[in-house]
Amino acid sequence: MRKLKSGDEVQVLQGKDKGKKGKIEKVLSKNDKVLVSGVNMYKRHVKRQGSTPPGIIDLVKPLPSSKVALVCPKCNLVTKIGFILKNGKKSRVCKKCKQEI
C-alpha cells in the first residue's frame, strides 16, 4: 500500500514552492514522483503546428514524493503516515491524531 494517493492534500517541504498546499492529481510510482495541482508550474513556449496556434502553456511538473508531506484532513497538520491492520485490512493512520485517513 502506498503512503500517498491521488486526491490527498499535501504540503511542499522544499524548493521554490515551499509551504504551498495542493491536492495530488496523479502518483507516478515508477519513478516515485507526484503531480500536485497548482504547484511546480512551468511555462512552455509552443510553435504553431498545423491548425494549433502558437503560445505559452502552463505545465505542472512532477515533484519527488520525498519533497511533499501529507496534511491530515482531521487535525489539519502536516503529518507522517502510519499503517494499522483492522479486520484483516491495512489502513493509513495519522501519526499525530491517530485517526484513519
Jmol script that loads the backbone (N, CA, C; Angstrom):
load data "model"
ATOM      1  N   MET A   1       0.848  -1.182   0.000  1.00  0.00           N
ATOM      2  CA  MET A   1       0.000   0.000   0.000  1.00  0.00           C
ATOM      3  C   MET A   1       0.889   1.241   0.000  1.00  0.00           C
ATOM      4  N   ARG A   2       0.539   2.199  -0.848  1.00  0.00           N
ATOM      5  CA  ARG A   2       1.318   3.432  -0.927  1.00  0.00           C
ATOM      6  C   ARG A   2       0.914   4.389   0.175  1.00  0.00           C
ATOM      7  N   LYS A   3       1.872   5.216   0.589  1.00  0.00           N
ATOM      8  CA  LYS A   3       1.577   6.207   1.620  1.00  0.00           C
ATOM      9  C   LYS A   3       0.797   7.375   1.048  1.00  0.00           C
ATOM     10  N   LEU A   4       1.126   7.805  -0.169  1.00  0.00           N
ATOM     11  CA  LEU A   4       0.435   8.930  -0.806  1.00  0.00           C
ATOM     12  C   LEU A   4      -0.454   8.402  -1.926  1.00  0.00           C
ATOM     13  N   LYS A   5      -1.674   8.918  -1.983  1.00  0.00           N
ATOM     14  CA  LYS A   5      -2.614   8.515  -3.024  1.00  0.00           C
ATOM     15  C   LYS A   5      -3.153   9.758  -3.713  1.00  0.00           C
ATOM     16  N   SER A   6      -3.693   9.587  -4.919  1.00  0.00           N
ATOM     17  CA  SER A   6      -4.269  10.732  -5.619  1.00  0.00           C
ATOM     18  C   SER A   6      -5.502  11.211  -4.853  1.00  0.00           C
ATOM     19  N   GLY A   7      -5.647  12.537  -4.768  1.00  0.00           N
ATOM     20  CA  GLY A   7      -6.737  13.129  -4.009  1.00  0.00           C
ATOM     21  C   GLY A   7      -6.327  13.579  -2.616  1.00  0.00           C
ATOM     22  N   ASP A   8      -5.157  13.140  -2.138  1.00  0.00           N
ATOM     23  CA  ASP A   8      -4.660  13.572  -0.826  1.00  0.00           C
ATOM     24  C   ASP A   8      -4.197  15.016  -0.894  1.00  0.00           C
ATOM     25  N   GLU A   9      -4.382  15.749   0.202  1.00  0.00           N
ATOM     26  CA  GLU A   9      -3.852  17.110   0.285  1.00  0.00           C
ATOM     27  C   GLU A   9      -2.455  17.035   0.883  1.00  0.00           C
ATOM     28  N   VAL A  10      -1.496  17.682   0.208  1.00  0.00           N
ATOM     29  CA  VAL A  10      -0.107  17.656   0.654  1.00  0.00           C
ATOM     30  C   VAL A  10       0.445  19.070   0.729  1.00  0.00           C
ATOM     31  N   GLN A  11       1.553  19.204   1.453  1.00  0.00           N
ATOM     32  CA  GLN A  11       2.267  20.474   1.552  1.00  0.00           C
ATOM     33  C   GLN A  11       3.690  20.243   1.073  1.00  0.00           C
ATOM     34  N   VAL A  12       4.216  21.201   0.293  1.00  0.00           N
ATOM     35  CA  VAL A  12       5.571  21.098  -0.245  1.00  0.00           C
ATOM     36  C   VAL A  12       6.564  21.467   0.851  1.00  0.00           C
ATOM     37  N   LEU A  13       7.601  20.639   1.025  1.00  0.00           N
ATOM     38  CA  LEU A  13       8.583  20.842   2.083  1.00  0.00           C
ATOM     39  C   LEU A  13       9.826  21.584   1.619  1.00  0.00           C
ATOM     40  N   GLN A  14      10.191  21.445   0.338  1.00  0.00           N
ATOM     41  CA  GLN A  14      11.417  22.058  -0.173  1.00  0.00           C
ATOM     42  C   GLN A  14      11.176  22.619  -1.559  1.00  0.00           C
ATOM     43  N   GLY A  15      12.054  23.539  -1.965  1.00  0.00           N
ATOM     44  CA  GLY A  15      12.011  24.063  -3.320  1.00  0.00           C
ATOM     45  C   GLY A  15      11.373  25.429  -3.411  1.00  0.00           C
ATOM     46  N   LYS A  16      11.114  25.849  -4.651  1.00  0.00           N
ATOM     47  CA  LYS A  16      10.598  27.199  -4.889  1.00  0.00           C
ATOM     48  C   LYS A  16       9.171  27.378  -4.393  1.00  0.00           C
ATOM     49  N   ASP A  17       8.420  26.298  -4.242  1.00  0.00           N
ATOM     50  CA  ASP A  17       7.034  26.365  -3.778  1.00  0.00           C
ATOM     51  C   ASP A  17       6.885  25.896  -2.332  1.00  0.00           C
ATOM     52  N   LYS A  18       7.924  26.039  -1.538  1.00  0.00           N
ATOM     53  CA  LYS A  18       7.914  25.567  -0.148  1.00  0.00           C
ATOM     54  C   LYS A  18       6.760  26.205   0.626  1.00  0.00           C
ATOM     55  N   GLY A  19       5.985  25.374   1.332  1.00  0.00           N
ATOM     56  CA  GLY A  19       4.870  25.857   2.140  1.00  0.00           C
ATOM     57  C   GLY A  19       3.531  25.847   1.433  1.00  0.00           C
ATOM     58  N   LYS A  20       3.513  25.699   0.107  1.00  0.00           N
ATOM     59  CA  LYS A  20       2.250  25.687  -0.637  1.00  0.00           C
ATOM     60  C   LYS A  20       1.545  24.341  -0.450  1.00  0.00           C
ATOM     61  N   LYS A  21       0.215  24.398  -0.460  1.00  0.00           N
ATOM     62  CA  LYS A  21      -0.596  23.196  -0.335  1.00  0.00           C
ATOM     63  C   LYS A  21      -1.340  22.946  -1.636  1.00  0.00           C
ATOM     64  N   GLY A  22      -1.621  21.685  -1.910  1.00  0.00           N
ATOM     65  CA  GLY A  22      -2.380  21.316  -3.087  1.00  0.00           C
ATOM     66  C   GLY A  22      -2.790  19.860  -3.024  1.00  0.00           C
ATOM     67  N   LYS A  23      -3.661  19.463  -3.939  1.00  0.00           N
ATOM     68  CA  LYS A  23      -4.115  18.076  -3.996  1.00  0.00           C
ATOM     69  C   LYS A  23      -3.290  17.308  -5.018  1.00  0.00           C
ATOM     70  N   ILE A  24      -3.059  16.045  -4.728  1.00  0.00           N
ATOM     71  CA  ILE A  24      -2.314  15.184  -5.644  1.00  0.00           C
ATOM     72  C   ILE A  24      -3.232  14.803  -6.801  1.00  0.00           C
ATOM     73  N   GLU A  25      -2.790  15.114  -8.020  1.00  0.00           N
ATOM     74  CA  GLU A  25      -3.555  14.750  -9.216  1.00  0.00           C
ATOM     75  C   GLU A  25      -3.238  13.327  -9.648  1.00  0.00           C
ATOM     76  N   LYS A  26      -1.940  12.979  -9.584  1.00  0.00           N
ATOM     77  CA  LYS A  26      -1.507  11.682 -10.076  1.00  0.00           C
ATOM     78  C   LYS A  26      -0.253  11.255  -9.333  1.00  0.00           C
ATOM     79  N   VAL A  27      -0.134   9.960  -9.058  1.00  0.00           N
ATOM     80  CA  VAL A  27       1.059   9.406  -8.423  1.00  0.00           C
ATOM     81  C   VAL A  27       1.804   8.602  -9.479  1.00  0.00           C
ATOM     82  N   LEU A  28       3.056   8.966  -9.720  1.00  0.00           N
ATOM     83  CA  LEU A  28       3.896   8.256 -10.683  1.00  0.00           C
ATOM     84  C   LEU A  28       4.805   7.324  -9.886  1.00  0.00           C
ATOM     85  N   SER A  29       4.320   6.115  -9.611  1.00  0.00           N
ATOM     86  CA  SER A  29       5.036   5.212  -8.714  1.00  0.00           C
ATOM     87  C   SER A  29       6.296   4.626  -9.344  1.00  0.00           C
ATOM     88  N   LYS A  30       6.371   4.630 -10.668  1.00  0.00           N
ATOM     89  CA  LYS A  30       7.536   4.060 -11.340  1.00  0.00           C
ATOM     90  C   LYS A  30       8.808   4.838 -11.014  1.00  0.00           C
ATOM     91  N   ASN A  31       8.721   6.182 -10.999  1.00  0.00           N
ATOM     92  CA  ASN A  31       9.886   6.999 -10.663  1.00  0.00           C
ATOM     93  C   ASN A  31       9.688   7.769  -9.360  1.00  0.00           C
ATOM     94  N   ASP A  32       8.705   7.352  -8.534  1.00  0.00           N
ATOM     95  CA  ASP A  32       8.488   7.874  -7.180  1.00  0.00           C
ATOM     96  C   ASP A  32       8.275   9.387  -7.165  1.00  0.00           C
ATOM     97  N   LYS A  33       7.350   9.868  -8.014  1.00  0.00           N
ATOM     98  CA  LYS A  33       7.039  11.294  -8.089  1.00  0.00           C
ATOM     99  C   LYS A  33       5.531  11.492  -8.027  1.00  0.00           C
ATOM    100  N   VAL A  34       5.117  12.722  -7.712  1.00  0.00           N
ATOM    101  CA  VAL A  34       3.691  13.060  -7.646  1.00  0.00           C
ATOM    102  C   VAL A  34       3.431  14.360  -8.397  1.00  0.00           C
ATOM    103  N   LEU A  35       2.247  14.471  -8.998  1.00  0.00           N
ATOM    104  CA  LEU A  35       1.795  15.711  -9.629  1.00  0.00           C
ATOM    105  C   LEU A  35       0.838  16.391  -8.661  1.00  0.00           C
ATOM    106  N   VAL A  36       1.184  17.609  -8.231  1.00  0.00           N
ATOM    107  CA  VAL A  36       0.365  18.357  -7.279  1.00  0.00           C
ATOM    108  C   VAL A  36      -0.229  19.554  -8.016  1.00  0.00           C
ATOM    109  N   SER A  37      -1.548  19.722  -7.937  1.00  0.00           N
ATOM    110  CA  SER A  37      -2.220  20.800  -8.671  1.00  0.00           C
ATOM    111  C   SER A  37      -1.814  22.166  -8.131  1.00  0.00           C
ATOM    112  N   GLY A  38      -1.450  23.069  -9.045  1.00  0.00           N
ATOM    113  CA  GLY A  38      -1.095  24.440  -8.688  1.00  0.00           C
ATOM    114  C   GLY A  38       0.294  24.620  -8.126  1.00  0.00           C
ATOM    115  N   VAL A  39       1.090  23.571  -8.091  1.00  0.00           N
ATOM    116  CA  VAL A  39       2.436  23.634  -7.519  1.00  0.00           C
ATOM    117  C   VAL A  39       3.436  23.154  -8.569  1.00  0.00           C
ATOM    118  N   ASN A  40       4.627  23.752  -8.580  1.00  0.00           N
ATOM    119  CA  ASN A  40       5.703  23.398  -9.508  1.00  0.00           C
ATOM    120  C   ASN A  40       5.276  23.660 -10.956  1.00  0.00           C
ATOM    121  N   MET A  41       4.709  24.849 -11.191  1.00  0.00           N
ATOM    122  CA  MET A  41       4.236  25.234 -12.517  1.00  0.00           C
ATOM    123  C   MET A  41       5.384  25.810 -13.347  1.00  0.00           C
ATOM    124  N   TYR A  42       5.426  25.438 -14.611  1.00  0.00           N
ATOM    125  CA  TYR A  42       6.412  25.954 -15.547  1.00  0.00           C
ATOM    126  C   TYR A  42       5.706  26.379 -16.819  1.00  0.00           C
ATOM    127  N   LYS A  43       6.326  27.293 -17.560  1.00  0.00           N
ATOM    128  CA  LYS A  43       5.769  27.762 -18.827  1.00  0.00           C
ATOM    129  C   LYS A  43       6.528  27.109 -19.973  1.00  0.00           C
ATOM    130  N   ARG A  44       5.779  26.728 -21.008  1.00  0.00           N
ATOM    131  CA  ARG A  44       6.388  26.130 -22.188  1.00  0.00           C
ATOM    132  C   ARG A  44       5.925  26.920 -23.403  1.00  0.00           C
ATOM    133  N   HIS A  45       6.876  27.317 -24.217  1.00  0.00           N
ATOM    134  CA  HIS A  45       6.584  28.043 -25.449  1.00  0.00           C
ATOM    135  C   HIS A  45       6.412  27.018 -26.570  1.00  0.00           C
ATOM    136  N   VAL A  46       5.260  27.049 -27.235  1.00  0.00           N
ATOM    137  CA  VAL A  46       4.986  26.085 -28.296  1.00  0.00           C
ATOM    138  C   VAL A  46       4.868  26.796 -29.640  1.00  0.00           C
ATOM    139  N   LYS A  47       5.364  26.118 -30.658  1.00  0.00           N
ATOM    140  CA  LYS A  47       5.277  26.643 -32.020  1.00  0.00           C
ATOM    141  C   LYS A  47       3.948  26.236 -32.642  1.00  0.00           C
ATOM    142  N   ARG A  48       3.596  26.915 -33.705  1.00  0.00           N
ATOM    143  CA  ARG A  48       2.401  26.551 -34.450  1.00  0.00           C
ATOM    144  C   ARG A  48       2.655  25.206 -35.137  1.00  0.00           C
ATOM    145  N   GLN A  49       1.697  24.304 -34.995  1.00  0.00           N
ATOM    146  CA  GLN A  49       1.778  23.013 -35.676  1.00  0.00           C
ATOM    147  C   GLN A  49       0.426  22.735 -36.308  1.00  0.00           C
ATOM    148  N   GLY A  50       0.365  22.868 -37.603  1.00  0.00           N
ATOM    149  CA  GLY A  50      -0.895  22.658 -38.300  1.00  0.00           C
ATOM    150  C   GLY A  50      -1.897  23.737 -37.954  1.00  0.00           C
ATOM    151  N   SER A  51      -3.010  23.344 -37.361  1.00  0.00           N
ATOM    152  CA  SER A  51      -4.058  24.317 -37.046  1.00  0.00           C
ATOM    153  C   SER A  51      -3.970  24.851 -35.609  1.00  0.00           C
ATOM    154  N   THR A  52      -3.069  24.298 -34.785  1.00  0.00           N
ATOM    155  CA  THR A  52      -2.958  24.786 -33.403  1.00  0.00           C
ATOM    156  C   THR A  52      -2.152  26.081 -33.370  1.00  0.00           C
ATOM    157  N   PRO A  53      -2.632  27.085 -32.643  1.00  0.00           N
ATOM    158  CA  PRO A  53      -1.931  28.372 -32.605  1.00  0.00           C
ATOM    159  C   PRO A  53      -0.696  28.322 -31.700  1.00  0.00           C
ATOM    160  N   PRO A  54       0.270  29.202 -31.962  1.00  0.00           N
ATOM    161  CA  PRO A  54       1.434  29.271 -31.079  1.00  0.00           C
ATOM    162  C   PRO A  54       1.055  29.966 -29.768  1.00  0.00           C
ATOM    163  N   GLY A  55       1.859  29.768 -28.754  1.00  0.00           N
ATOM    164  CA  GLY A  55       1.572  30.438 -27.489  1.00  0.00           C
ATOM    165  C   GLY A  55       2.397  29.885 -26.342  1.00  0.00           C
ATOM    166  N   ILE A  56       2.026  30.305 -25.153  1.00  0.00           N
ATOM    167  CA  ILE A  56       2.710  29.879 -23.939  1.00  0.00           C
ATOM    168  C   ILE A  56       1.727  29.049 -23.115  1.00  0.00           C
ATOM    169  N   ILE A  57       2.149  27.852 -22.730  1.00  0.00           N
ATOM    170  CA  ILE A  57       1.300  26.925 -21.987  1.00  0.00           C
ATOM    171  C   ILE A  57       1.878  26.741 -20.586  1.00  0.00           C
ATOM    172  N   ASP A  58       1.007  26.723 -19.567  1.00  0.00           N
ATOM    173  CA  ASP A  58       1.435  26.409 -18.202  1.00  0.00           C
ATOM    174  C   ASP A  58       1.401  24.897 -18.012  1.00  0.00           C
ATOM    175  N   LEU A  59       2.501  24.335 -17.528  1.00  0.00           N
ATOM    176  CA  LEU A  59       2.609  22.903 -17.279  1.00  0.00           C
ATOM    177  C   LEU A  59       2.860  22.645 -15.802  1.00  0.00           C
ATOM    178  N   VAL A  60       2.343  21.533 -15.302  1.00  0.00           N
ATOM    179  CA  VAL A  60       2.646  21.087 -13.944  1.00  0.00           C
ATOM    180  C   VAL A  60       3.688  19.987 -14.065  1.00  0.00           C
ATOM    181  N   LYS A  61       4.845  20.192 -13.440  1.00  0.00           N
ATOM    182  CA  LYS A  61       5.891  19.176 -13.473  1.00  0.00           C
ATOM    183  C   LYS A  61       5.833  18.354 -12.191  1.00  0.00           C
ATOM    184  N   PRO A  62       6.199  17.078 -12.275  1.00  0.00           N
ATOM    185  CA  PRO A  62       6.133  16.231 -11.085  1.00  0.00           C
ATOM    186  C   PRO A  62       7.197  16.583 -10.048  1.00  0.00           C
ATOM    187  N   LEU A  63       6.841  16.376  -8.777  1.00  0.00           N
ATOM    188  CA  LEU A  63       7.746  16.569  -7.649  1.00  0.00           C
ATOM    189  C   LEU A  63       8.126  15.204  -7.084  1.00  0.00           C
ATOM    190  N   PRO A  64       9.342  15.062  -6.565  1.00  0.00           N
ATOM    191  CA  PRO A  64       9.669  13.819  -5.857  1.00  0.00           C
ATOM    192  C   PRO A  64       8.770  13.672  -4.627  1.00  0.00           C
ATOM    193  N   SER A  65       8.328  12.467  -4.361  1.00  0.00           N
ATOM    194  CA  SER A  65       7.401  12.269  -3.245  1.00  0.00           C
ATOM    195  C   SER A  65       8.053  12.538  -1.895  1.00  0.00           C
ATOM    196  N   SER A  66       9.381  12.565  -1.843  1.00  0.00           N
ATOM    197  CA  SER A  66      10.071  12.874  -0.589  1.00  0.00           C
ATOM    198  C   SER A  66      10.025  14.363  -0.267  1.00  0.00           C
ATOM    199  N   LYS A  67       9.661  15.198  -1.233  1.00  0.00           N
ATOM    200  CA  LYS A  67       9.612  16.648  -1.039  1.00  0.00           C
ATOM    201  C   LYS A  67       8.237  17.146  -0.603  1.00  0.00           C
ATOM    202  N   VAL A  68       7.266  16.233  -0.450  1.00  0.00           N
ATOM    203  CA  VAL A  68       5.929  16.613  -0.003  1.00  0.00           C
ATOM    204  C   VAL A  68       5.549  15.814   1.241  1.00  0.00           C
ATOM    205  N   ALA A  69       4.661  16.396   2.051  1.00  0.00           N
ATOM    206  CA  ALA A  69       4.164  15.720   3.248  1.00  0.00           C
ATOM    207  C   ALA A  69       2.646  15.813   3.276  1.00  0.00           C
ATOM    208  N   LEU A  70       2.021  14.767   3.755  1.00  0.00           N
ATOM    209  CA  LEU A  70       0.567  14.704   3.826  1.00  0.00           C
ATOM    210  C   LEU A  70       0.030  15.656   4.886  1.00  0.00           C
ATOM    211  N   VAL A  71      -1.089  16.335   4.562  1.00  0.00           N
ATOM    212  CA  VAL A  71      -1.804  17.162   5.532  1.00  0.00           C
ATOM    213  C   VAL A  71      -3.015  16.345   5.973  1.00  0.00           C
ATOM    214  N   CYS A  72      -3.089  16.055   7.272  1.00  0.00           N
ATOM    215  CA  CYS A  72      -4.174  15.238   7.819  1.00  0.00           C
ATOM    216  C   CYS A  72      -5.501  15.983   7.672  1.00  0.00           C
ATOM    217  N   PRO A  73      -6.538  15.342   7.104  1.00  0.00           N
ATOM    218  CA  PRO A  73      -7.829  16.017   6.954  1.00  0.00           C
ATOM    219  C   PRO A  73      -8.551  16.238   8.285  1.00  0.00           C
ATOM    220  N   LYS A  74      -8.213  15.469   9.308  1.00  0.00           N
ATOM    221  CA  LYS A  74      -8.881  15.597  10.615  1.00  0.00           C
ATOM    222  C   LYS A  74      -8.274  16.718  11.456  1.00  0.00           C
ATOM    223  N   CYS A  75      -6.927  16.679  11.655  1.00  0.00           N
ATOM    224  CA  CYS A  75      -6.280  17.669  12.532  1.00  0.00           C
ATOM    225  C   CYS A  75      -5.677  18.832  11.756  1.00  0.00           C
ATOM    226  N   ASN A  76      -5.657  18.751  10.410  1.00  0.00           N
ATOM    227  CA  ASN A  76      -5.169  19.815   9.527  1.00  0.00           C
ATOM    228  C   ASN A  76      -3.711  20.190   9.796  1.00  0.00           C
ATOM    229  N   LEU A  77      -2.897  19.190  10.153  1.00  0.00           N
ATOM    230  CA  LEU A  77      -1.471  19.386  10.388  1.00  0.00           C
ATOM    231  C   LEU A  77      -0.673  18.508   9.440  1.00  0.00           C
ATOM    232  N   VAL A  78       0.557  18.949   9.127  1.00  0.00           N
ATOM    233  CA  VAL A  78       1.462  18.127   8.332  1.00  0.00           C
ATOM    234  C   VAL A  78       1.882  16.959   9.205  1.00  0.00           C
ATOM    235  N   THR A  79       1.757  15.752   8.682  1.00  0.00           N
ATOM    236  CA  THR A  79       1.998  14.571   9.499  1.00  0.00           C
ATOM    237  C   THR A  79       2.663  13.461   8.703  1.00  0.00           C
ATOM    238  N   LYS A  80       3.192  12.499   9.437  1.00  0.00           N
ATOM    239  CA  LYS A  80       3.684  11.270   8.830  1.00  0.00           C
ATOM    240  C   LYS A  80       2.530  10.282   8.796  1.00  0.00           C
ATOM    241  N   ILE A  81       2.697   9.227   8.012  1.00  0.00           N
ATOM    242  CA  ILE A  81       1.634   8.253   7.831  1.00  0.00           C
ATOM    243  C   ILE A  81       2.062   6.928   8.437  1.00  0.00           C
ATOM    244  N   GLY A  82       1.170   6.330   9.205  1.00  0.00           N
ATOM    245  CA  GLY A  82       1.401   5.003   9.750  1.00  0.00           C
ATOM    246  C   GLY A  82       0.355   4.049   9.203  1.00  0.00           C
ATOM    247  N   PHE A  83       0.556   2.770   9.449  1.00  0.00           N
ATOM    248  CA  PHE A  83      -0.383   1.757   8.985  1.00  0.00           C
ATOM    249  C   PHE A  83      -0.830   0.902  10.159  1.00  0.00           C
ATOM    250  N   ILE A  84      -2.100   0.497  10.148  1.00  0.00           N
ATOM    251  CA  ILE A  84      -2.606  -0.451  11.134  1.00  0.00           C
ATOM    252  C   ILE A  84      -3.421  -1.510  10.400  1.00  0.00           C
ATOM    253  N   LEU A  85      -3.528  -2.678  11.014  1.00  0.00           N
ATOM    254  CA  LEU A  85      -4.370  -3.739  10.484  1.00  0.00           C
ATOM    255  C   LEU A  85      -5.680  -3.732  11.254  1.00  0.00           C
ATOM    256  N   LYS A  86      -6.773  -3.585  10.532  1.00  0.00           N
ATOM    257  CA  LYS A  86      -8.090  -3.573  11.153  1.00  0.00           C
ATOM    258  C   LYS A  86      -8.985  -4.518  10.363  1.00  0.00           C
ATOM    259  N   ASN A  87      -9.457  -5.573  11.005  1.00  0.00           N
ATOM    260  CA  ASN A  87     -10.301  -6.599  10.369  1.00  0.00           C
ATOM    261  C   ASN A  87      -9.621  -7.213   9.146  1.00  0.00           C
ATOM    262  N   GLY A  88      -8.319  -7.408   9.218  1.00  0.00           N
ATOM    263  CA  GLY A  88      -7.579  -8.019   8.119  1.00  0.00           C
ATOM    264  C   GLY A  88      -7.263  -7.078   6.973  1.00  0.00           C
ATOM    265  N   LYS A  89      -7.611  -5.799   7.098  1.00  0.00           N
ATOM    266  CA  LYS A  89      -7.308  -4.813   6.054  1.00  0.00           C
ATOM    267  C   LYS A  89      -6.312  -3.801   6.583  1.00  0.00           C
ATOM    268  N   LYS A  90      -5.412  -3.397   5.729  1.00  0.00           N
ATOM    269  CA  LYS A  90      -4.403  -2.409   6.082  1.00  0.00           C
ATOM    270  C   LYS A  90      -4.962  -1.021   5.787  1.00  0.00           C
ATOM    271  N   SER A  91      -4.866  -0.113   6.751  1.00  0.00           N
ATOM    272  CA  SER A  91      -5.363   1.241   6.521  1.00  0.00           C
ATOM    273  C   SER A  91      -4.343   2.264   7.001  1.00  0.00           C
ATOM    274  N   ARG A  92      -4.409   3.468   6.421  1.00  0.00           N
ATOM    275  CA  ARG A  92      -3.477   4.543   6.760  1.00  0.00           C
ATOM    276  C   ARG A  92      -3.973   5.303   7.983  1.00  0.00           C
ATOM    277  N   VAL A  93      -3.012   5.733   8.826  1.00  0.00           N
ATOM    278  CA  VAL A  93      -3.341   6.416  10.072  1.00  0.00           C
ATOM    279  C   VAL A  93      -2.437   7.629  10.225  1.00  0.00           C
ATOM    280  N   CYS A  94      -3.009   8.742  10.706  1.00  0.00           N
ATOM    281  CA  CYS A  94      -2.241   9.942  11.035  1.00  0.00           C
ATOM    282  C   CYS A  94      -1.436   9.657  12.294  1.00  0.00           C
ATOM    283  N   LYS A  95      -0.135   9.956  12.284  1.00  0.00           N
ATOM    284  CA  LYS A  95       0.723   9.696  13.440  1.00  0.00           C
ATOM    285  C   LYS A  95       0.468  10.678  14.579  1.00  0.00           C
ATOM    286  N   LYS A  96      -0.113  11.858  14.285  1.00  0.00           N
ATOM    287  CA  LYS A  96      -0.320  12.872  15.323  1.00  0.00           C
ATOM    288  C   LYS A  96      -1.640  12.681  16.066  1.00  0.00           C
ATOM    289  N   CYS A  97      -2.741  12.490  15.326  1.00  0.00           N
ATOM    290  CA  CYS A  97      -4.047  12.390  15.989  1.00  0.00           C
ATOM    291  C   CYS A  97      -4.579  10.959  16.046  1.00  0.00           C
ATOM    292  N   LYS A  98      -3.850  10.002  15.457  1.00  0.00           N
ATOM    293  CA  LYS A  98      -4.207   8.573  15.487  1.00  0.00           C
ATOM    294  C   LYS A  98      -5.547   8.252  14.825  1.00  0.00           C
ATOM    295  N   GLN A  99      -6.013   9.110  13.917  1.00  0.00           N
ATOM    296  CA  GLN A  99      -7.262   8.879  13.195  1.00  0.00           C
ATOM    297  C   GLN A  99      -6.965   8.272  11.823  1.00  0.00           C
ATOM    298  N   GLU A 100      -7.909   7.479  11.316  1.00  0.00           N
ATOM    299  CA  GLU A 100      -7.754   6.905   9.980  1.00  0.00           C
ATOM    300  C   GLU A 100      -7.886   7.989   8.926  1.00  0.00           C
ATOM    301  N   ILE A 101      -7.106   7.834   7.869  1.00  0.00           N
ATOM    302  CA  ILE A 101      -7.128   8.807   6.771  1.00  0.00           C
ATOM    303  C   ILE A 101      -7.968   8.230   5.651  1.00  0.00           C
TER     304      ILE A 101
END
end "model"
wireframe off; spacefill off
backbone 0.3
color backbone group
